[in-house]
Amino acid sequence: MPIDGTITPHDSFEAQGMKCRKVTLVAHAKRQTQTWTPSACKHSDGKWKLLKQ
């Protein structure tokens, strides 16, 4: 099953000493759409990871 989607970054902020951003994730599959708005932070290894909610 193919899944199509987008990631849109929003305002930056700082949390736990890391640069973070709110993001909007939109996924389309099986004629349905799911939308999430988590936060992602850049870790010391340079990778962006979603904050646990």
N, C-alpha and C positions, 0 to 999 in steps of 0.2 A: 504494500500500500504506500503510495507516494505521500509525503508530507511536505508542504510548502510553508514558509513562514518569514517573518521579519523581526528584527531587533532594532528598537529605536532608543538611543540613549537620551537622558534628560539631565536635569541639574546635577552638578557635582557637590559633594559634601565630604567631610572627613569623619571617620569612625574608627576607633581603636588604633589611631595613628596611620590609617590607610586612606588613600584616595578612593572615594566611592562615587557611584552614580546610580540614580533610579533608572530603570530600563523598562520598556514595554515590550513584551514578547507576544507575538501573535502567530498561532499555528493553524493551518488549514488542512484537514484530512477528512475523508468520507463525507464531504459536503457539510462539515461542521467546522466552527471556528472557536478556538480557545484563546483567551487573553489573560496574561499575568503581568503584574507590575512589581517585580521584586527589586532589590538593590544588589549591585555587584561591586566588589572591592578588589583593588589591585594589590596582590600580595607581594612579599619581598622577592619571590621567584619570578616576578613579572607577569604572572598569570592572573586573569580576572576570574573571580569565583563568586557565586551567588551567596548572599548572607542567609543563614538559616532563619526561618520565620517562625 
